[in-house]
């Protein structure tokens, strides 16, 4: 049994989709990031970066935070979506890290300035919109001669898909990237993917209307970390 500490965001969707794809038994533990649940002492014990998702594998007692690490753990546990031979394995891992270090953060920053910034900052919007556009082009070139990012469907695709899913809200036209469009359309119809991205879709409130939620999510600094750490000492 896997305890999934989750909220319905792209990073959460990576793990819910993986669990569904692997048909692993799991229990959802909601982490309401707009209410500050990510700072609860029990959650900080398994996710010291005060970010979800995180998991606890009740079969082994192992806890894991950070989406990429969780995907690798689950792939090895299930024996799926991460090849065992070195060449194929590193094909997958390099594209997984590309998502974790590029596509996810850039799309996330663009989403912030599109959906949450209290005033439009044109330079910031353009900076991240251009980078998201560039990364979609990197994907498109990569997919010219293969069906998925590393050849076979893998954790690299599972990680990347949730950050392409909101392309319309982020102002992108996926039809400009014909290979990404083909990839996207083939993944979105997978039953496990649909279940993964639909998990908790009715939980989220409109965080942009709540000053408290906005402050909790976007006004964090070093003091936030130190305050959270003190909870673990009490």
Rosetta blueprint (number, residue, H / E / L):
1 X L
2 X E
3 X E
4 X E
5 X E
6 X E
7 X L
8 X L
9 X L
10 X H
11 X H
12 X H
13 X H
14 X H
15 X H
16 X H
17 X H
18 X H
19 X H
20 X H
21 X H
22 X H
23 X L
24 X L
25 X L
26 X E
27 X E
28 X E
29 X E
30 X E
31 X L
32 X L
33 X L
34 X L
35 X L
36 X L
37 X H
38 X H
39 X H
40 X L
41 X H
42 X H
43 X H
44 X H
45 X H
46 X H
47 X L
48 X L
49 X L
50 X L
51 X L
52 X L
53 X L
54 X E
55 X E
56 X E
57 X E
58 X L
59 X L
60 X L
61 X L
62 X E
63 X E
64 X E
65 X E
66 X L
67 X H
68 X H
69 X H
70 X H
71 X H
72 X H
73 X H
74 X H
75 X H
76 X H
77 X H
78 X H
79 X L
80 X L
81 X L
82 X L
83 X L
84 X L
85 X L
86 X H
87 X H
88 X H
89 X H
90 X H
91 X H
92 X H
93 X H
94 X H
95 X H
96 X H
97 X H
98 X H
99 X H
100 X H
101 X H
102 X H
103 X H
104 X H
105 X H
106 X H
107 X H
108 X H
109 X H
110 X H
111 X H
112 X H
113 X H
114 X H
115 X H
116 X H
117 X L
118 X L
119 X L
120 X L
121 X L
122 X H
123 X H
124 X H
125 X H
126 X H
127 X H
128 X H
129 X H
130 X H
131 X H
132 X H
133 X H
134 X H
135 X H
136 X H
137 X H
138 X H
139 X H
140 X H
141 X H
142 X H
143 X H
144 X H
145 X H
146 X L
147 X L
148 X E
149 X L
150 X L
151 X E
152 X L
153 X L
154 X L
155 X H
156 X H
157 X H
158 X H
159 X H
160 X H
161 X H
162 X H
163 X H
164 X H
165 X H
166 X L
167 X L
168 X L
169 X L
170 X L
171 X L
172 X L
173 X L
174 X H
175 X H
176 X H
177 X L
178 X H
179 X H
180 X H
181 X H
182 X H
183 X H
184 X H
185 X H
186 X H
187 X H
188 X H
189 X L
190 X L
191 X H
192 X H
193 X H
194 X H
195 X H
196 X H
197 X H
198 X H
199 X L
200 X L
201 X L
202 X L
203 X L
204 X L
205 X L
206 X L
207 X H
208 X H
209 X H
210 X L
211 X H
212 X H
213 X H
214 X H
215 X H
216 X H
217 X H
218 X H
219 X L
220 X L
221 X L
222 X H
223 X H
224 X H
225 X H
226 X H
227 X H
228 X H
229 X H
230 X H
231 X H
232 X H
233 X H
234 X L
